Amino acid sequence: MIIPTEPIGSIPRPAYLIDALSDRASGRITEEALKELSRRALKETVTALEQTGSPVISDGEQTKPSFATYPIHGAQNLSAGGVVIPFKDGHTRQLPVLASGPFKYQRYADDYLREARLLSSRPVKQAVISASAMSLLYPSDGIPNYSREQFVNDLLSEAEKDIRRCLDSGAYNVQIDFTEARLAIKLDPSKSLLKMFIDLNNQLLGRFTVQERKRIGIHSCPGGDHDSTHSADVDYGDLLPELFQLEAGNFYLTFAGEKDKTSVLKQIKSSLKTGQRVFLGVTDVLNPRIETPEEVSSLLVQAATYIPIDQLGSCDDCGFSPFADDRSTAREIAFSKIKARVLGTQLAASKL
Ligand SMILES: [Zn+2]
């Protein structure tokens, strides 16, 4: 019996790369100098990920500005002042707002995938941002001569292209980052916003065949920036039945950081459909303490009493640094946690 195990995506960038990003922003170094350091960080990250023994790796998102903004980075038709995401520790992140149409991605995620695949013979997974997160860019008071309907059409085409290019470029699988799912319940307890997000994401998933959707997954978490969350106070039980309505093959869910694990497992058991696989987070990315393989194994053994083993996998609770400038977690801690995940998952498989 093998239990599949996968990363979520991001690994903390090395200090020299974070410094170089701010040096580039203030014009102290050239674009070429930044590229050189980015290439070095990517190579070091892929090598270190391979050394953890992880059967599936990512590019560590070393060259993404953030998990959410990579497709719009550098776009000329954006203004400041979009949706604000407040985190528990008091800090915020703010999205830009679309000032004029048409909406177009500046960059597709297969760029990152192809770079990583050149450096490793391991299967490489690619994370992409959800259509629902990008839908937050359209201003509530509209845009002259560019209706919300036109925007949604453009958005779905671009998000489809983003995923399809990754599938066609040899991604082991593609993960849609849907961190705003739990946040949506906090912003709108009636769940209308969440249902709108799920409907939009299902419109996107409907553009792929059943076979393709087996390689497409959804990541949901309460947020993980500067070791702080945006929606951990929202009851997971309110989200899970809705989440599994998504027509995706794989679900990558925060689990290690959840307090009431038994009730989470019961909810997953009653919501999981045939043909869907749930990858449970077995490492808490917000806590610097490194899990032991035994701890990881016992989480999975417990999970297997609720979830059929052929529908079970493991992952980290979230990316380790979804935003490029996040220095809250040391790289060595991230790699040690991944190693514990890999060993602990093998241990659980040997027991089950
Ligand atoms: Zn996450």
Boltz pocket constraint, residues with backbone or C-beta under 6 A from the ligand:
constraints:
  - pocket:
      binder: B
      contacts: [[A, 8], [A, 179], [A, 219], [A, 220], [A, 221], [A, 222], [A, 223], [A, 224], [A, 317], [A, 318], [A, 319]]
      max_distance: 6.0
